[in-house]
Amino acid sequence: MTTNKVDVTIIGAGLTGLTLAYYLKKAGKSVCILEKMNRAGGVIHTVKKNGFTYETGPNSGSMGSYEMAELFEDLQGKCELENANEASKQRWIWKNNKWNALPSGLWKGITTPLFSLSDKLRIIGEPFRKAGINPYETVSELVRRRLGKSILNYAVNPFIGGIYAGSPDKLVTKFALPKLYNLEQRYGSFIGGAIKKGKEPKSEQDKKATRKVFAAKGGMQNLINALVSEIGKENIVLEVSGVIIQPQNTGFVVNYTGGSVESDKVVTTTGSYALPEMLPFIEEGLLKHFSELEYAKVVQVAVGYNNWHGIPMKAFGGLVPKVEDRNMLGILFPASIFTGRAPEKGAILSVFMGGVTRPDIFAKADDELKKIALNEIKETLKCDSEPDMIEIHRYEKAIPQYEASTKQRYEAVEQIEAKYKGLYLAGNLRNGIGMADRVKQAVNLAKMIVADE
């Protein structure tokens, strides 16, 4: 067994772990990343096949933090930022057997066929309603209270399905949509708060958080490759199993099959479900808050056409509300969003199915999943021609659900980190699931570790 000694050991080579290692190394710290898969990147992976390019992880990100923007700035020359095409700004929502544009702005919200007349009137009155007093209100409860049932059904429900593959009936706004929660709590209103917040002066850093949709040029894999190159492949150990973390008199030792690493600090960025076995010295009462975290099961069917014969897809994609009772969460149009994703006259689609509300779909056979996907494309996009490529990807633990148990999990993280100095529990079990959230957490953690000399 070989033993390595570094300043910081990082468990998991996803975006969080790689970003953390990158900034620690820039600050002069030695790092070792342990990764169970045979490649770095975690859920981020770009597939190139038969002239098509698509993602098996996040198709895009939202520039929701300046840390995300600055990561691309720091990697300039090694990985280039690509903003989404203007034509993809529109989002579609399925209602009454056709796609409808999700409204942006007050006037479109009042004129859209997606919402009922009474709820359109509630939009006008939204700025005058009192802020809620329940910090653990679900997304459904919040939206019904401030906006109404049709807006919940035809805007928020499909949005939650697209982001979390989850249910607004279960997700707690404070944790799942903290910016929305803070708008109401700070300003008393979504609409009024957004207007007031938009008028507040911003620092040069904050201006970088444009919220524009982005990807890495050529695919998200290029962001991962750039980070790996900067960190150094020699500092990443792949195909690692049996990871056990143990505290020592000073620091920690991380044992795994075939080796061990000693370090002053250890950061876990793995899924919440992996922590109980990895941290045997933590009391069971605290660990249960990690093993109980629910993850959505998601199926992605990537479908490519050399020649597209369906309706024009001048949109980001289409989302399907639960009340419409279809077999998919939605469809993304990668070739409409970014360049070079499909042949000039063709299309590449990503059909997403399953999620918290339809876990049964995950267990279906590949042939049945293909039939479902092609039928959804036929009925919603009016294309019944045979595809030139079709691939199925299953994600058993795709997206963590920030439900009522999140409060106890956050408290458990605080207790563990306070008791075992130098141990940090990171990753998407807290602080958000988006790419910008992951990078922001990693950057802040790197600063904290460097400052803790």
Long-range contacts (C-beta under 8 A, 24 or more apart in sequence): 1-258, 1-259, 1-260, 2-258, 2-259, 2-260, 3-259, 3-260, 3-261, 3-262, 4-32, 4-259, 4-260, 4-261, 4-262, 5-261, 5-262, 5-263, 6-30, 6-31, 6-32, 6-261, 6-262, 6-263, 7-31, 7-263, 7-264, 7-265, 8-32, 8-263, 8-264, 8-265, 8-266, 8-267, 8-449, 9-33, 9-34, 9-252, 9-254, 9-261, 9-263, 9-265, 9-266, 9-267, 10-34, 10-266, 10-267, 10-269, 11-243, 11-245, 11-254, 11-266, 11-267, 11-268, 11-269, 11-270, 11-278, 12-42, 12-268, 12-269, 12-270, 12-427, 13-37, 13-40, 13-41, 13-42, 13-236, 13-238, 14-41, 14-42, 14-43, 14-44, 14-269, 14-427, 14-438, 15-41, 15-42, 15-44, 15-223, 15-224, 15-435, 15-438, 15-439, 15-442, 16-269, 16-426, 16-427, 16-428, 16-438, 16-439, 16-441, 16-442, 17-42, 17-267, 17-269, 17-427, 17-442, 18-224, 18-227, 18-228, 18-231, 19-71, 19-227, 19-438, 19-439, 19-442, 19-443, 19-446, 20-267, 20-269, 20-426, 20-442, 20-445, 20-446, 21-227, 21-231, 21-235, 22-71, 22-74, 22-227, 22-230, 22-231, 23-442, 23-443, 23-446, 23-447, 24-446, 24-449, 24-450, 25-230, 25-231, 25-232, 25-235, 26-74, 27-446, 27-450, 29-449, 29-450, 30-235, 31-231, 31-235, 32-235, 32-236, 32-237, 32-261, 32-263, 33-231, 33-235, 33-236, 33-237, 34-237, 34-240, 34-243, 34-254, 34-256, 34-261, 35-236, 35-237, 35-238, 35-239, 35-240, 36-239, 36-240, 36-241, 36-243, 37-238, 37-239, 38-238, 38-239, 39-238, 40-224, 40-227, 40-228, 40-236, 40-238, 41-221, 41-224, 43-395, 43-398, 44-220, 44-221, 44-223, 44-224, 45-220, 45-221, 45-224, 46-218, 46-219, 46-220, 46-221, 46-222, 47-302, 47-391, 48-219, 49-304, 49-389, 49-391, 50-304, 50-388, 50-389, 51-304, 51-306, 51-342, 51-343, 51-346, 52-302, 52-304, 52-341, 52-342, 52-343, 52-346, 52-348, 52-389, 53-218, 53-219, 53-334, 53-340, 53-341, 53-342, 53-348, 54-302, 54-304, 54-334, 54-341, 54-348, 54-350, 55-219, 55-220, 55-334, 55-350, 56-300, 56-302, 56-393, 57-220, 58-220, 58-434, 58-435, 59-215, 59-332, 59-334, 59-337, 59-350, 60-84, 60-213, 60-214, 60-215, 60-337, 60-338, 61-213, 61-214, 61-215, 61-434, 61-435, 61-436, 62-211, 62-212, 62-213, 62-214, 62-434, 62-435, 62-436, 63-208, 63-209, 63-210, 63-211, 63-212, 63-213, 63-214, 63-436, 64-209, 64-211, 64-434, 64-436, 64-437, 65-209, 65-436, 65-437, 65-439, 65-440, 66-205, 66-206, 66-207, 66-208, 66-209, 67-436, 67-439, 67-440, 67-442, 67-443, 67-444, 68-209, 68-435, 68-436, 68-439, 68-440, 69-208, 69-209, 69-210, 70-205, 70-208, 70-443, 71-439, 71-443, 72-223, 75-223, 75-226, 75-227, 75-230, 78-226, 78-229, 78-230, 79-216, 79-217, 79-222, 79-223, 79-225, 79-226, 80-216, 80-217, 80-218, 80-222, 81-214, 81-216, 81-217, 82-214, 82-215, 82-216, 82-217, 82-218, 82-338, 82-339, 83-212, 83-213, 83-214, 84-212, 84-213, 84-214, 84-215, 84-316, 84-337, 84-338, 85-336, 85-337, 85-338, 85-339, 87-314, 87-315, 87-336, 88-213, 88-314, 88-315, 88-316, 88-333, 88-336, 88-337, 89-316, 90-314, 90-315, 90-316, 91-315, 91-316, 91-317, 91-318, 91-319, 92-315, 92-317, 92-318, 92-319, 93-154, 93-155, 93-158, 93-318, 93-319, 93-320, 93-321, 94-158, 94-318, 94-319, 94-320, 94-321, 94-324, 94-326, 94-380, 95-154, 95-321, 95-324, 99-315, 99-318, 99-380, 101-315, 102-155, 102-319, 103-155, 106-191, 114-150, 114-154, 114-155, 115-148, 115-150, 115-151, 115-154, 115-155, 116-148, 116-149, 116-150, 118-148, 119-147, 119-148, 119-149, 119-150, 119-151, 122-146, 122-147, 122-148, 122-151, 123-147, 123-151, 123-191, 126-189, 126-190, 126-191, 126-192, 127-188, 127-189, 127-191, 127-192, 128-189, 129-189, 130-188, 131-184, 131-185, 131-188, 131-189, 132-184, 132-185, 135-174, 136-172, 136-174, 136-404, 136-407, 137-172, 137-173, 137-174, 138-168, 138-169, 138-170, 138-171, 138-172, 138-173, 139-168, 139-169, 139-171, 139-172, 139-173, 139-176, 139-177, 140-167, 140-168, 140-169, 142-173, 142-180, 142-181, 142-184, 143-168, 146-184, 146-190, 147-190, 153-321, 153-322, 153-323, 154-321, 154-323, 157-321, 157-322, 157-323, 158-319, 158-320, 158-321, 158-329, 158-330, 159-319, 161-319, 161-320, 161-321, 161-322, 161-329, 161-330, 161-355, 161-357, 162-317, 162-319, 162-329, 162-330, 162-352, 163-433, 163-434, 164-296, 164-355, 164-356, 164-399, 164-401, 164-402, 164-433, 165-296, 165-298, 165-329, 165-352, 165-354, 165-355, 165-356, 165-398, 165-399, 166-296, 166-355, 166-356, 166-399, 166-401, 167-322, 167-356, 167-357, 170-356, 170-401, 170-403, 170-404, 171-401, 171-402, 171-403, 172-402, 172-403, 172-404, 172-406, 172-407, 175-402, 175-406, 175-407, 175-410, 176-401, 176-402, 178-432, 209-436, 213-316, 213-337, 215-337, 215-338, 218-340, 243-278, 244-277, 244-278, 244-280, 245-278, 245-279, 245-281, 245-423, 246-280, 246-281, 247-281, 247-420, 247-423, 251-422, 252-422, 252-423, 264-422, 265-422, 265-423, 265-424, 265-449, 265-452, 266-422, 266-423, 266-424, 267-423, 267-424, 267-425, 267-426, 267-445, 267-449, 268-423, 268-424, 268-425, 268-426, 268-427, 269-426, 269-427, 270-427, 271-295, 271-397, 271-400, 271-427, 271-428, 271-429, 272-400, 272-409, 272-427, 272-429, 273-397, 275-425, 279-416, 282-416, 286-412, 286-415, 286-416, 287-412, 289-405, 289-408, 289-409, 289-411, 289-412, 290-409, 290-412, 290-429, 292-405, 293-400, 293-401, 293-405, 293-409, 293-429, 294-356, 294-400, 294-401, 294-403, 295-396, 295-397, 295-398, 295-399, 295-400, 295-401, 296-354, 296-355, 296-356, 296-398, 296-399, 296-401, 297-354, 297-355, 297-359, 297-362, 297-394, 297-395, 297-396, 297-397, 297-398, 298-329, 298-352, 298-353, 298-354, 298-355, 298-362, 298-394, 298-395, 298-398, 298-399, 299-352, 299-353, 299-354, 299-361, 299-362, 299-364, 299-369, 299-392, 299-393, 299-394, 299-395, 300-350, 300-351, 300-352, 300-353, 300-392, 300-393, 300-394, 300-395, 301-350, 301-351, 301-353, 301-369, 301-370, 301-372, 301-373, 301-390, 301-391, 301-392, 301-393, 302-348, 302-349, 302-350, 302-351, 302-389, 302-390, 302-391, 302-392, 302-393, 303-348, 303-349, 303-350, 303-351, 303-373, 303-374, 303-377, 303-387, 303-389, 303-390, 304-342, 304-346, 304-347, 304-348, 304-349, 304-387, 304-388, 304-389, 304-390, 305-342, 305-346, 305-347, 305-348, 305-349, 305-383, 305-385, 305-387, 305-388, 306-343, 306-345, 306-346, 306-388, 307-343, 307-345, 307-346, 307-385, 308-345, 308-346, 308-347, 308-383, 309-383, 309-385, 310-347, 310-377, 310-381, 310-382, 310-383, 311-381, 311-382, 311-383, 313-347, 313-381, 317-350, 318-380, 322-357, 326-376, 326-380, 327-353, 327-358, 327-361, 327-372, 327-375, 327-376, 328-352, 328-353, 328-372, 328-373, 328-376, 329-353, 329-354, 329-355, 329-358, 331-376, 331-377, 331-380, 331-381, 346-388, 349-377, 349-381, 351-376, 351-377, 356-401, 362-394, 362-396, 366-392, 399-428, 399-433, 400-428, 400-429, 400-433, 406-430, 424-448, 424-449
